Amino acid sequence: MRLIDEQTLQALEGSRPADTITAWAWRAGSLVVPEPLQIIDWSAQDAAGDSVNVGQQLSFTVADPDGTLGAWRLDDPLGVAGTELRVIYNVGGAGAVNYGKFRVTGNEPFEVTTSYVVDEYGYIEPDGDLPPHKRRKYVTKAYVKLDVVDLTGRANLDKLEAPQSPAGGSTAISEFRRLTQRHFPVVVDPGVVDAPVSTLLVFDKGERMNHCQDLASRLGARYRMGGDGECHIYPRNTDPVWTIEPGKSLVKVSRKQSSDGLYNRWVVEGKDAGDGGAPIRGTASITSGPLRYDGPHGRVQFFYSSEMITNQSDADAYARKLRDEFLQSLAVELSIETIPWPQGQAGDRVVVGCPVQAGHIAYFTGEVTSIRRGGNPVPDGTSLKVQCSLAEVLEGMSRTDWAQHLTGEIPELTWDRMPGTWGSLPDMPWNTIGRS
């Protein structure tokens, strides 16, 4: 989560003047546009996950009153050869949140021409459709669309030119810092425990942030950029940073299901090292519950093969491992609209209060996997995707044990801890809560 002072945090949930966005353009440590950009509209996207390394992306439409911001040369003020934007979110009536530093990756100028009719005594428009004493005037306004990405995009452009290996005594964090030292400082958040890496590890040539992601994964962590252009290595499982309450910060919540990726049988293939390379095949299935193999859900197989599987027991064990990891990863994705939340980042954990039947609220803890923001130019609300463990959701709704759910048993309900704690629903119109 980005840094925010207590006064500004309290202002976010109260009545206040309109928020604003400020963006300054820099290159090589100096301002290239003397005033903040005149932002017409903007949008921002952020995502988190073990396979995400694109970073935070923003798009701006900015006014170009004198026609100097639409780039011709690569080193023009908003050209793509090194210009950076420093973006600040200003909370109306309170302080500001440093949103981040971003590299300009696209500059697209365009013009909009409008016309209006004015009175001008004695003027007759030649060959025109206007009556006498009327003149048509034209006004052309120029705008520039900018695409920007956080500083991990710059690091990815700086590819490894040849394979590299860690020096003796290196750790995952020291290697992360070494790979990114030319691009940004690295901050290690509380809860991340460093570990040594082998000198036999090889970083192939290519995008360095892929290797950084692998290093963070070894520590049960991920990385993301902070508000001052620093890169944070943060743990995946953290305490929630925000409770999204109906009637306060929650505007709308909905959910949906998809059958894509709902496997119920895992088939692992290898070659027997002791039998002349004879094929080996191990399987594991879900045998009970709504996803049981050959039940109403049908047969949905996942195939995996590896030369590392060299005997039958390894094949069987790995098939069971894949099945168990799948069951643990099952999640309910909530689509949430909230009040502005400028300090929040993908990867944060939040508690969501979901209105349910009978006028109650069930509280579920989940990870923010994506964030969308925007404004024209005043920032509006925040759109979140939050993944909540299916086991915890079912526990909170009607069951207390996922394993029992798989067998079709419904135990006695208990409501003694979060998530699954019930609260009373505040007085509010039901039509303000989207449910699907």
Disulfide bonds with the S-S distance in Angstrom:
none
